[in-house]
Amino acid sequence: MTLLGIESATIVVACAGIFIFPFFLFSATSGQLADHFPKWILIRWVKVWEIGVMILAGVGFATNSVALLLVVLFLMGTQSAFFGPAKYAILPELLDEHSLVGGNAMVAMATFLAILLGTITGGLVVAGGDRWVSRLGLIVVTVAVLGLVASLFVKKTPAANPDLPVRLEPVKPTIDILRVTRRVHPVFLSVLAVSWFWFLGASFLSVLPNFSKDVLGGGETVVTLCLATFCVGIGTGSMLCERLSRRRLELGLVPLGSIGISVFALDLAFSGWRFAAPIGGSLSTVGEFLHQPGSAHILIDLFMIAVFSGFYTVPLMTFIQQRSVLAERSRVIAGNNILNALFIVASSVMLVVMVARGFSYPAVFLVLALLNVAAAVYIYSVVPEFLLRFVSWCAANLLYRLLVENEDGIPAEGPAVLAANHVSFVDWLLIAAASPRPVRFVMAEEYSRLPLVRFLFRDAKVIPIASACKDPGLLERAYDRIAEELAEGELVCIFPEGGISTDGKLAPFHHGIEHIVERTPVVVVPVALVGLWGSFFSRKGGEAMRRPFRRFWSRVTVRVGEAMPPEAVTAQAVAERVAELGGWDVPEAYEPPPANEELGIRN
């Protein structure tokens, strides 16, 4: 088959570029439209457009017109460019905070299941001969009509920014949208991280068919099996993401996802090198492939790469949606689409160069795994919140089994002080895991300088402190830092007992909390850590961390109380609230030694 003298192999390669090109042309316009008009209107009109394009596709299939089908491919790329910003930006308007992760998980799962079903359907139709190819138009038009029907059930929401001017020429708006995308630095870095996912995903999906044939010796059914395993894995990982994150945004799953992708991609590379394809020239069926030694190992690697991809991408998309300004959210998503398309093109160029230089397909997987490690190190070094959330997530789910009671008691926005009892050396990690927002912890200066964990304390913006008799200057600087963080609307956590418990009982609360609230009147949220006494990191029976494997993965509860207004805050009143939450005896009022009043972090 040729078109204007161009061979079919070249046309197939060009198809990817034809589909991607509209994202560069029209993403800026689509982002403006989705912010200017109500998104539900745009979604419906895009679905009407899709029906018209699919009718053209039906004509192309019926007449066997390659030129018309290439035009259809360009028009479907255009449809996708207009649909994406409205689809993703409307989710935070339709779903509350606790449902947004699940919504993104369902979108990711549906996206890759659609890719899978489309691939399988296309293969079956082609295998059925010309009679079925001519009927393909009816199939795609039917799917498009069902999409329009589904769009009629999208809730009507108001326009996010109706005063935004819409400019149709692509260059200047594209530059402006990329500037908007870069405005919030963590959001922009998350967009880059999502684009990196599409770099990896496009690379894997491009390599898989040839890997299945040339390395595994499989026929079309084996290719479909590998693609199905990958797509189902992403759907599974996306839905597991909601469960593991306790139905909220959990950035700790992003590093977990990148680690899993790299580990199993490395294993896939070595498994591919070890795999012994059948000799004889004939391509194996699914049954023959599954009887080959190592076939299950290959499928497990593909499935786990995809599962961890779900862990990686769903929290990132949720983060972008939550942290973007409502009036700019669609344009940020459009900027994300532009960068996604750029990274997909880059992945194609890289694969072409690697194959031309004689890289085997397992070697390609090895390079992708190593590149992913390098990208992860960069991302987590410039956005330390990801790594910190990963460590706290591990503490809450691998060291212990964390249960959070009244999580909504932690203010969703605005400044507040969390006041908690101090039972162990990992209290701060568990509170960080329980909080949906970043927390600034006040910590004894000597512990904030520990070599192995100093980088974590730095990334968490820990506020070091010392007693007045030990370092009055540092104490005053700590009070200043706390006031600054609260003035910027942050959460600050203190442990008013002044040190880690040695008997499991609640100790008197120091008066530093009163000084904080007098200087910056904010609400104080009492927090009780229950179930940590007697664990490896507690001081039961002597020094902590001396008895390995003591009470690992036990149930630990973080109980959040109702916020106390600043005028009701005294050290003793807060101690009474924490004691009530934890079921402990109320300690006696603290009597500071002369000239030695301190905030309450001695450990």
Beta strands, then each sheet from edge to edge (+ up, - down):
strand 1: 2-3
strand 2: 6-7
strand 3: 401-405
strand 4: 416-420
strand 5: 439-444
strand 6: 463-465
strand 7: 491-494
strand 8: 523-530
strand 9: 555-560
sheet 1: 1+ 2-
sheet 2: 3+ 9+ 8- 4- 7- 5- 6-
end
